[in-house]
Amino acid sequence: MRQAARRAAVLGSPIEHSLSPVLHRAAYRELGLDDWSYDRFEVDEAALPAFVEGLDATWAGLSLTMPLKRAVIPLLDEVSETARSVEAVNTVVLTDDGRRLGDNTDIPGIVAALHERGVEEVASAAVLGAGATASSALAALSRVCTGEVTAYVRSEARADEMRRWGERLGVAVRTAAWSDAAEALTAPLVIATTPAGTTDALAAHVPEAPGTLFDVLYEPWPTALAAAWDGRGGKLLGGLDLLVHQAVLQVEQMTGRPGPLAAMRAAGEQALTAR
């Protein structure tokens, strides 16, 4: 029986750089979902309520990026515990009875990416930065780190914020000044959540035998820190790993079928190479 056409899309502002259409369309091809489509829409916080209200029964789901991950929450019928833990929804599934279900696949995506590389458990970890991605990193670390997480931040306000997230997520968080960030590189797991260029100066401080670095950037790639880490033989994960793993989970939630990891990663790598 031919399946009815369904729609999905990624929303955000700015959105033109998003790789989500590449990944989801690759998944649909691999799964034989020929009548499914996935688009991108430039939508800001002010336009979000009208966009969501205008969705009809052909829509299966939405991916959300900044600045919509928190703004969407009041528009939903149900929000998962994972998403509530960081007050951020990046996935909306539209059910057959018209309900809107919100989830966060960034957190399990980080965990799945680490597990894929053999990182199941660490005794301690370091987080570089204190933005929105840092809270998701802390939530993921609550599942893989058995000890203390040190967050390297630029201000006392950011330090307070990270400590509050730690208390909320059940993670023992110690904060340190950004000027001491070179010491973070000795941790068994380092998650860098900062904008492009921020960690470049740390490349000169990568230790002789580094552990695992998860740098959430995917463009430009590799970052100076990632290149130095790889050169020292450390285990390295990048933003594409996060993007692919969280998208795999989105595909499964929206289509009811496991997301094809290999096909989605290959499509993402090809798209980045073409850029």
C-alpha positions in Angstrom: 0.0 0.0 0.0 1.4 3.4 -1.0 2.1 5.6 2.0 0.5 9.1 2.1 2.8 12.0 1.4 4.2 13.6 4.6 6.0 16.8 5.3 8.8 17.8 7.7 11.1 20.8 8.0 13.7 22.6 10.0 12.8 26.1 11.4 15.1 28.8 12.7 16.8 32.1 12.0 19.2 32.2 10.3 18.5 28.9 8.6 20.2 28.9 5.2 23.3 27.1 6.5 21.4 24.2 8.0 22.4 20.7 6.9 19.2 19.1 8.3 17.5 18.9 4.8 20.5 17.0 3.5 20.4 14.5 6.3 16.7 14.0 6.4 16.3 13.7 2.7 19.1 11.1 2.6 17.2 9.2 5.2 14.0 9.3 3.2 15.8 8.0 0.1 17.4 5.2 2.0 14.1 4.2 3.7 12.1 4.4 0.4 9.9 7.2 1.7 9.5 8.7 -1.8 6.5 10.8 -0.9 8.1 12.4 2.1 9.6 15.9 1.8 11.8 17.9 4.1 12.4 21.7 3.8 13.8 24.6 5.6 12.0 27.8 6.7 13.3 31.1 8.0 11.2 31.5 11.1 11.9 33.7 14.1 10.3 33.7 17.6 7.6 36.2 16.5 6.5 34.2 13.5 6.6 30.8 15.2 3.1 30.6 16.7 1.4 31.3 13.4 3.6 28.8 11.6 2.8 26.0 14.1 -0.9 26.8 14.1 -0.9 26.6 10.3 0.4 23.0 10.1 -2.1 20.5 8.7 -2.4 16.7 8.8 0.3 16.2 6.2 2.9 17.4 8.6 4.9 14.7 10.5 7.3 16.9 12.4 9.7 19.8 12.8 13.3 20.2 13.7 14.1 23.4 15.6 17.3 25.4 15.8 18.1 28.8 17.4 16.3 30.9 18.5 13.2 28.6 18.7 14.2 25.8 21.0 12.7 27.5 24.1 10.0 29.6 22.3 8.2 26.5 21.0 7.5 25.0 24.5 4.3 26.9 25.2 2.9 25.8 21.8 3.2 22.1 22.6 0.8 19.6 24.2 3.5 17.5 25.8 7.2 18.0 26.4 9.6 15.1 27.2 11.5 15.0 30.5 14.7 15.2 28.5 13.7 18.4 26.8 12.3 19.9 30.1 15.6 19.2 31.8 17.4 21.8 29.7 14.3 23.9 28.7 15.0 23.3 25.0 13.0 21.4 22.4 14.7 20.6 19.0 12.1 18.1 17.8 8.4 18.3 17.4 6.4 15.3 16.4 2.8 15.8 15.1 0.6 12.9 16.0 -2.3 11.5 13.9 -4.8 13.0 16.4 -3.3 16.5 16.1 -1.1 16.6 19.2 2.3 18.3 19.3 5.0 16.4 21.2 8.3 18.1 22.0 11.6 16.3 22.6 15.3 17.1 22.7 17.5 14.7 20.6 20.7 16.7 21.1 21.3 15.2 24.5 20.9 11.5 23.5 22.7 12.4 20.2 25.8 13.5 22.1 25.6 10.2 24.2 25.1 8.1 21.1 28.0 9.7 19.3 30.3 9.1 22.3 29.2 5.5 22.6 29.8 5.0 18.9 33.5 6.0 19.5 33.8 3.7 22.5 33.3 6.4 25.2 30.9 4.7 27.6 32.0 6.2 30.9 34.6 8.7 32.1 35.7 9.7 35.6 35.7 13.4 34.9 35.2 15.9 32.1 35.6 19.5 31.0 33.2 21.8 29.1 34.5 24.8 27.2 31.9 27.5 27.1 28.6 28.2 28.8 26.0 28.8 26.1 22.9 26.8 25.2 24.9 23.9 23.9 26.8 23.7 27.1 23.6 22.8 29.1 22.9 20.0 26.7 26.5 18.8 27.1 26.0 18.8 30.9 22.8 16.8 30.5 24.7 14.3 28.3 27.5 14.1 30.8 25.1 13.2 33.5 24.8 9.9 31.6 28.5 9.2 31.0 30.5 11.0 33.6 30.8 9.5 37.1 32.7 12.4 38.7 33.2 16.1 38.5 32.7 18.3 35.4 34.8 21.5 35.1 33.2 24.3 33.1 35.6 27.0 31.7 33.8 30.3 31.3 34.4 34.0 30.7 32.3 35.6 33.5 31.0 35.0 37.0 27.5 35.2 35.6 28.2 32.3 33.2 29.8 30.4 36.1 26.7 30.8 38.2 24.6 29.7 35.3 26.6 26.5 34.8 26.5 25.7 38.5 22.7 26.1 38.5 22.5 23.8 35.4 24.7 21.3 37.2 22.4 21.3 40.3 19.3 20.9 38.1 20.8 18.0 36.1 22.5 16.2 39.0 26.0 16.9 37.8 28.9 18.0 40.1 30.0 21.2 38.3 33.1 23.1 39.2 33.7 26.4 37.3 37.1 27.9 36.3 38.2 31.0 34.5 38.6 30.9 30.7 42.2 32.0 31.2 42.9 28.6 32.7 41.2 26.7 29.8 44.5 25.0 28.8 44.3 22.8 31.9 40.9 21.5 30.6 42.8 19.6 27.8 44.1 17.1 30.3 40.6 15.8 31.1 39.7 12.4 29.8 36.7 14.0 27.9 36.6 17.6 26.7 33.4 19.0 25.1 34.0 22.3 23.3 30.8 24.3 22.8 32.2 27.7 21.8 31.9 29.6 18.5 34.4 29.3 15.7 37.8 30.6 16.5 37.3 30.7 20.3 39.5 27.7 21.1 42.2 28.3 18.4 44.7 29.5 21.0 44.4 26.2 22.9 45.7 24.2 20.0 49.3 24.8 21.2 48.5 23.3 24.6 47.2 19.8 23.6 49.0 17.2 25.8 51.2 14.4 24.4 48.5 11.8 25.0 45.1 13.4 24.9 41.8 11.7 25.7 38.6 12.5 23.8 37.7 15.8 22.3 34.1 16.5 21.2 34.1 19.8 19.4 30.5 20.7 18.4 31.5 22.8 15.4 31.2 21.3 11.9 32.0 24.4 9.9 34.8 25.3 9.6 36.3 21.8 10.2 38.6 20.8 11.6 39.1 23.6 14.1 42.7 24.4 15.0 42.1 22.6 18.3 40.6 19.6 16.6 43.5 19.4 14.1 46.1 19.5 16.9 44.1 17.0 18.9 44.0 14.6 16.0 47.7 15.1 15.3 48.5 14.0 18.9 46.4 10.8 18.4 43.5 11.8 20.6 40.0 10.5 20.0 38.1 13.2 18.1 34.4 13.9 17.5 33.0 16.9 15.6 29.8 18.7 15.1 28.8 16.5 12.2 28.7 13.5 14.7 26.3 15.4 16.9 24.2 16.6 13.9 23.9 13.2 12.4 23.1 11.3 15.6 20.4 13.8 16.7 18.9 13.7 13.2 18.9 9.9 13.3 16.7 10.1 16.4 14.5 12.7 14.8 13.9 10.5 11.7 12.9 7.6 13.9 10.4 9.7 15.9 8.9 11.3 12.8 8.7 8.2 10.5 8.5 5.4 13.1 11.6 3.7 11.4 15.2 3.7 12.5 17.2 6.5 11.0 19.9 5.1 8.5 23.1 6.4 10.2 25.6 5.5 7.5 23.6 7.0 4.7 22.9 10.2 6.6 26.5 10.6 7.6 27.7 10.1 4.1 25.3 12.7 2.8 26.4 15.2 5.5 30.1 14.6 4.7 29.5 15.1 1.0 27.6 18.3 1.5 30.4 19.8 3.8 33.0 18.8 1.2 31.0 20.6 -1.5 31.0 23.8 0.6 
